[in-house]
Amino acid sequence: MIPILNSNQTRAADAYTIKNEPIKSIDLMERASRAFFVKFLDLISPEKEIIVFAGVGNNGGDALAVSRMLLEKGKSVSIYTIGNKEKASDDFQTNFDRLTTLTIIRHLEKQFDFPEMNENHVIIDGIFGSGLTRPVTGLFGKLIQTVNRSGAKVCALDIPSGLFSDSLNLEGEIVRANFTITFQTPKLSYFQPQVAPYVGDWHVVDIGLNKEFIIETNTDCFYTEILDIHYPKRSKFMHKGDAGRVLLVSGSKGKMGSTTLCARAAIRSGVGLLFVHAPVCGLDILQISVPEAMVEVDEHTEVISEVLPGDDINVIAIGPGIGTGELTQKAISDLILKFDQPLVVDADGINIISKNRNLLKALPPESILTPHPGEFKRLVGEWENDFEKLEKLKSFCQEYRLNVVLKGAYSAVCNSEGKIYFNSTGNPGMATGGSGDVLTGIIAALLAQGMKPFIALKSAVYIHGYAADMAAVEKGEVSLIPSDVIEYLPKAFSMLRTAKN
């Protein structure tokens, strides 16, 4: 996992590395610029002309160092500085002096000085870095406006100028980057939907900051990598009972597809025995579509009205397709009050809890909830921005001792201590009905096979997205459906096992 540091912590990591490696700050800047330079060449079209805008701080110093490397590579580069030169950082000045022996550097003092920019250019944005604390206006703002209107591809150096790294700021002018190359760790803002139009596709490059210092830095947010993920392991002599027993409480008339998807995903994720409690109308559907599952029919024909789990059930998953009628609400409420092991609650199970808020405290500790943003709002209320949403997620998990995945791009997986792990897999093709049902099945299966609740949740979210990414390569994002994701689960588990070994 990659710790996500705020701007102050990143500066502290810089200072610690400079002191303890030891390395001069100008040499650390050179190393960072080299990492950016290598990645930048991988991302741009080789025939494009490059325009570099550099502020007078260290972000601008990085931009000047990158410019020198590009010139030495034989690239066509035009370089412009902006800002009060008398306030320039020492490392900016050093790179400025190194560069003046190779080319002319133009300084922007008025809008008339701005160069022509169009679709034939690639722009490197090195105007402001992650330490920015106020909206961008004035000449800087006019330059950013011109960049955004130019039609050129824009690559932000570490962070798009005008964007805050740790909080939401949509005032003033902000560079709209096509891609961002950031140093060592991603910024918290990169995971927020409101910020996506400014960051574009982002990439992290290692600049050699002290890893022990970063790991020991106190943070509540992390970025998940494949080596953080667990998968079920099997001994030669295990039997189906050893792989866990899941009871899936799911379905109603017209919504048995969600039950089918969830059940198939659980089977493909290794559960030993799967029992499905569904209304009578779902019996034939389930017996045909998921022959591996054992179906326990409700006494009601069309909805779930009562659930009596057996004593040998390890995990209960509740919610897909059940509706929120009065009979079902009572059945789910009674079930939650009776079961004392962590539950997996999705979809209408969450909606029932939001209608019966006394159930929040009745949920067994470490239970797992899987809301999308709309369902989460029903639990915690509205939020003003995506950063407040994360704070509400942390507080909710801590208050009720729950594990929650807030689904979406970079799904935020939060444990009962309020630590958030942003998922690194998945694609827009998953934005279709039924994807969440597949995730619920995977979570329940991993939990039944002995994983701790949060480990099961974090791993299932990653595997779900991993399978979807592989499916999208063949099917495409537009045509991707949840059944495709289930088909790729075996390959996802196989690739995960290979990576871990």
N, C-alpha and C positions, 0 to 999 in steps of 0.2 A: 504494500500500500504506500501511497505517496502522501505525506502530510501536506495539507494546504495551509500555507503561512500567510499572515497578514503583512502589510507593507513594513510595519515596524519589526516584525520577526525576521523578514527577509533581509532588512538592513543589518540586523543583529547577526544573522548567519554570514553575511558578507564580512562584517567586522571580525567575527570569530575566525573565519577562514584566513583573512589577511594576517591576523595576529599569530595564529597557531600553526599555519602550514609550514613556515610563514611564506607570504607572497606579497609583493607590492600591489597596491590598489590598481595601478596602471597595468600591471601584468595580469591581474584578475580580469580587468576590462578587456584586455586583449584576448584572453581565453574565452570569455563570453561572446565576444564579437566573432571569433573564429567559429564557435559552435553555431551561431546564427548564420554566418556566411555559408557554411556547408549545407545547412538545411535549406536556406534560401535558394541555392543553386538547384536543389532537387525539385523545387516547387514552381520555378518560373520558366517561361518559354525562353530559350537561349537567344532568340533574335530581338527580344524587346529591349528598348532603351530604358535606362534606369535613372530615375530622379530621386535624390535623397534630400529630405528636409530634417535638419538637426537643430534642436534647441540648444541652449548653452549649458545645460546641466549634464549629468552623467549619462542620461539616455541619449542625448546628442553626441556625447563622446563615443558611445558605442556606435552610433550611426556613422560617425566620421571614420572610425576604425574599420567598419565594414566597407565603407566607400573605398578606402585604401586597398583593401584586399580584392575588391571587385576590379579596380583599375589594374592592379598587378596581374589579375587573371585575364586582362585584355577586354573587359566589358566597357561599354559606352555608359559613362556615369556623369551626370550633372549634379552638383552639390550646392545646396543653399542652407545658410544658417539664419536663425531668427532669434531675437532676444537681445538683452542688454549684455554686450560683451564684457563690460566691467564686472559683471556678476558671474562670469563663467567659472565653472568648476576647474580645479587644477588638471584633472584627467581629460576634460574637454580640451583645454588649452594645449596639452601635450599632443593629443591626436590631431588637433588643428595644425600645429607646427609641423608634425610629420607629414601631413597631407599637402601642405602648401608647396613642397618640393616636387610634387607630382602633377598638380593641376591647379586650376583657378577655383576658388571658393567664393561664391557670391553671397552677400548679406542682404536680407530682405528688410527694408525700412518702411516701405509703403506698398499698398496694393498694386500699384503700377509695376512694381518690381517682380511680381509673380510670373513664373515661366509659363509657357503654353504647355498644357497637359491634355492628352487624349488617349484613345484606346490602344495606341501603339507604345504606350509607356507602362512601366511598372514603378510604382512609388514606394519608397521605404519611408515609413513614418517614424521619425525619431525625435519628435518635437517635445513631448512630455512623457515622463515615466510613471511608475506606480506610486510615487510619493505625492502626486497632485491632490490638492485638498479643496480647490475652488473651481467653479465653472469657468470655461474658457471663453473669453470675449475679445474685443478689440482686433488688432491686426492678426493675432493668432487665430481668432475665431473666423476672420475672413479667409485666411489661408485654408483652414479646415473646410469651410464651405466650398472653396474653389476645388480642393482635392476631391471632395465627395461628388461634385458635379462633373468632374473631368471625363469620366468614362474609363479612366485608367484602372488597372489592377492595383490594389493597395495591400502592402504587407506591413503590419504593425510590428515594431520592435519592442518586445516584451509586453506592451499593452497599448491599445489604441489611445492616441492622445485625446484627452478630455474625459476619459472614462476613469472612474474610481475603482480601485481593486477590491475594497472591502465593504462598500456600501453602494446604494443606488444613487446615481446622479444622472439625470437626463436633461438637466438644464445646461445652458451654454451650448457650445458646438463640440461634437464628438466625431472623430474619424470613423468612417464606416469601412472597416478593413475586409478584404476578401479572405485573408488569412492572417493569423497572428503567430509569431514565434516567440514563446515566452521562456524565461530562464528558470531552470531547476525544478520549480513546482508551479502548478497552475494557480491562477488567482480565483478566489471564491466567486467573483462576479461572472466568471466564464460559465458557470453552471446554471445561471438564471435565465429563464426565457426572455425576460424584458431586455436583456443585454445582447442576446444572440445576433441581432442585426448589425451590431458594431464590431463584434469579435471575429465573425466568420469562422472558418475552420481553424482550430488552434492546435499548435504542436509544442511540446515541451522538449527543450534541449538541456542536457546535463552540462553545467559549467564548472563542476568540481567543487561546489560548496561542501563544507564539512558535513558528512552524512550523519555522524553521531550527534552533532549539535542539532540537526534538523529533526532526527528521530526523537530526541529528548525534549524538543520544544513543545510546550503545552498548547494543543489545539484540539478543537472539537470536530474538525472536518478533515476528511481523507478522500483520496481517489483510489478506487479499487483496481488491483492488477490481478492477472491470472494466477500468480503464485499465492495470492491470499485466499484462493477458493478451495473448498473441500469437496470431495466426491465420495460416494459410498464405496467402501472396500469390503470384499467378501472373502471369507475363508473357504477352504476346500470342502469342509464338512458342514457348512451352514445349511439350514432348510428354510422353507418359506416363512415359518413362524419367526425365525431370527431376523427376517427383513422387515418386520413390522406389520401392524394391522391398522388400516385407515378406514374410518367411516366417513363417507362423503354425504352430507345432507344437502341435497340439491334438486332443483327442477320444479316445474309447474307446467300446466298445459300450455303448449306453444313455445316453451322455453327449454325443452329437453336437450337442445343442441349444446347449451353451455355445460350441462351435466356430462354429456358425451365427451366433450373436449377436455374437461377437467379430469375425468376418469381415465381417458387414454393417456394423458400426460403423466398421471400418477403411475400407471402401469409401466410406461416407458422409462420412468425415473427410478424403477427398482423396488417399489413396494412389494412386500411378500404377499399380502392378502388385502384386497380392496372390497369393501362393502359399500353399497350405494343405497341410501334411503331416499326414495323418490315416490311421488304419487302413483297411483295405479296406471294412469295414462302413459307413464314412462317405461313400464315393464318391457313390453315388446321391443321398443326402441333400443333400450340398453342391452337386452339379451342378444340382439342382432349386432349392434355396433361395437359393443365392448364385451365379448364373450368371456374375457378373463375376470370380469367383475361379478360379484354376487349381489343380487338386487334384493333389497328388503322393501316391500311396498308399504306405503302408508295406508291407513284405513280409508283415506279420502281419495277420490278418483282424480281430482285435478290439482290439488295443492297439498303441501305438507301441513299436517294438523297435530301430529304427536310423534316424538322420537324417544325411543327407549334403547340407548346404546348398551351393548353387552359389556360384561366385566373385562373381557380380554382385548378391548380396543385400546390402542396406544395413542392414536391421534384422531381428532374429529375436525373436519374441514366443513365450514358452513357458508352458504350464501349464493353460489351461482344459480341464477334463474329461479329463485324461490318466491319472488314477489314480496309484498309487504302487507298482505291482507291480515285481518284480525286473528284468524285461526293460526296463521303461520307466525305472526308476531308472538302469540302466546306459546306456541311450540318451541320456538327458538329461545325465548326468555326462560322457559322451564329447563331447557337443555343446558343453557349457560349456568344456571344456578345449581345444576346437579353435577356437572363435570368439573373435576379439580385439577386436570392437567392442561398445559397450554393449548389453546385452540387456534385454528387458522380461520380467520373471518374475512370474507370478501363480499363485494357487490351488495346485494340486498341484505345480507347479514349485517353489513356496516350501516346500511340505511335503517334497519330495525333498531340497532343500538342507538343511532342518533335520535330516533323517535322515543326511545325508552332509556333516558340517560342514566337511570339507576343501574343499568347493566354495565356501564363502564367500570364501576368499582367492583362489580361482581365477576368480571372476567378474571380467570386465573392469571396470576403473575406470569410474565414473559409470553403471554399470548401474542399472536401475530395478526396484524391488520394490514390490508393491501388496498388502500383507497386510491382512486384517481383524484385530481384536484377538486372536482365537484363534490365527491363524497367526503373529502377531508373538510371542506367548508361546512358541511352539515354537522361535523363533529366539533369544530373549533371556531366557527364564525368566519367573517370576512377578514382579509388582510389588505394593507395598502400597497405593498410591493412584495417582490419575491424574497427579499431579505427578511421581512417580517414573517413571511410564510415559514421560513426555516426556523425562526425563533419559536413560533407557535408549535412546530413539529417537535423541537427539542423539549419544550415545556410539557406538551401533551404526553410524550413517552415517559418522561420522568415522573409526572404526577400519577399516572395510572400504571406504571411499571410494565409498559408494553413495548413491543418491537413493531415498527411501522415502516412500510415502503410507500413513499409518495411517488406514484408512478408517473413517468414522462421521460423526456430526454434526460440522460444522466440521472435516472431514478435515485432519489434520496432515501437511503436505507438507514434508519435511525434505531439505535438500541435503547434500552430502558434507562441508560445513564445519560442519554442526550448526545451521544456521539453519532455523527452523520458520515456515512460512507457513500460517495457518489459512484454510481455504477458506470463502467467504461464500455459496456457492450450494448448492442441494440441499434435499431435504425427506424426511420419514419414509416417503413412498411408495416410496423407493428401497431400503427394507429388504426386499428380495425376491431370491430366487435368480436369477442372471443379470446383475444390475446391474454386478458387478465385471468380467464378461466384456466388457460394452460398453465400460467404461473402458479395459480393456487394448487393445481395438481402436483407440480414439481415440489413446491414447498412442503406439502403434506407428506409426500413420499420420502424426502430427505429427513424430515423430522422423525418419521416412523422408523427410519433406519439408524437412529441413535444420535443424530447430530443435536447439539444444543440449539435452542430456538433461533437465536440471532445468527449463528453460523449457518443454519439451514436456510434462513431467509436471505442472507447476503449471497450465499452460494447459488441458491435457486434463481435469484434475480440475474446474476451473472450468466448462468448456464442458459436461461431463457433467452437472453439477448444474444448470446454466443451462437445458439442454434439458429436464431432468426438471421443473424449476419451471414451464416453459411447458406441458409436457404435463399437469402436475397441475391447471392451471387448467381445462382441458377435461375430463380424465378423472377428476379427483379423486385424492387420495393413496391411498385404500384400493384403488382399481381400477387404479392405475398398474402397468404391467409394463415390463420392459426394452425390448421391441419398440417401445413408445410413445416411449421416450427416443430410440431410433434415428430414428424418424420425425420428431422435432423437431430433430435435429441441423442440418439445412439452415437452419432458422429461427434457431437459436442462432448459427451462423456468420454469418448475415446481420446479425443484431442486433449482434454483436460488431464486425463491420466498420463498421457505422453509428456505433457508439459511439466507435471509434478514430479515425474520420474527422471 
